[in-house]
Amino acid sequence: MDRSNRKTIRVGSRKSELALIQTKFVIGQLKELHPEIEFEIVSMTTMGDRVLDKPLPKIGEKSLFTKDLEVALLSGTVDFIVHSLKDLPTVMEIGTTIGAVLKRDDPRDALVLREDCNEYQLDSLPSKSFIGTSSLRRTAQLKRKFPNLQVSDVRGNLNTRLKKLDISQSTNDNTNMNYSGIILALAGIQRMGWEKRVSQIIDSDVMLYAVGQGALAVECRLGDDYILEMLEPLHHYETVLQVVAERGFLTRLGGGCSAPVGIRSTVCLTKNAMSLDGAVWSLDGAEELQCSSSAELADKKVIQSHIDQYRSEDGEPPKKCPYKQPKQFVGVTPGKISYLDLDIALKLGTELAENLITKGALDIMNAAKEIIHSTIK
């Protein structure tokens, strides 16, 4: 679908305040590069936004926050979509790709407490305090490390969940849940400008975060070279490597929102290395398997040699543009990022998952899925 003559690009977004802030941020980045192009936001609700009376795993549908938007993308209603990367499944919708992964914000989780509980932290909250979260990953880790606390599901966008916290009353009846606090992604709170609401930033040694958490992804049609070329400069090298390793890890495990899986990744270009920590838990947190691994990235001279072999005799870059290369890395179109480093990152994530599988990770995850499916029926 050739849109190279168009001066207006339509951008898909969820309707929530946070989603629109993120979408406008990406548009702002692109406007700096292409001031001549106009961008129009097309916002819509997704199944994950509409069904709020069930925990996410019990809805029984993949792509809860992306499918409606992807239908619009594939039909040509929008030209690309801005997502929180953690919402994107590791197996992309056929015909779509991640054209840009922006620099990652802080991927850690944060505790937001009710005003009258604000002097506490997770390890000092009174016994039986209720903590709200819709994440199996957070729930399992809370139950394992803070068994004196009670965990309850809380759904809705960021505004809705904070409102539920603020209207909590000092009662323990089942009709009015008395949340002492809720766990949210720190990056989302920061993007909303609500840093003052954060009672505790939860270190990744205490709570591993979700795959892709803190990063923004831009999804477009596979083969839409005009849009891919436009998006490619937004790629952030270190973040792309982290995302590929993390998504490779989750892909091999076959996880998602249907099982508790956590991750932590670091990339140090000065040391030319990256590391990955991953874990799986039973739903109640009683069982935990955790592994760590690291890898050396490709030597920069080797990368340059790899690039040079495709240059023409007069020194010009390859005629075949990098965003047109067919190879995908767990749904990510690499653009100008070295395939050598991406292969290393993907291998690191896959091998870490393999290490957990040899220890029995799939048994734990399958047991969790069976429990969830039995409650759906």
Disulfide bonds with the S-S distance in Angstrom:
none
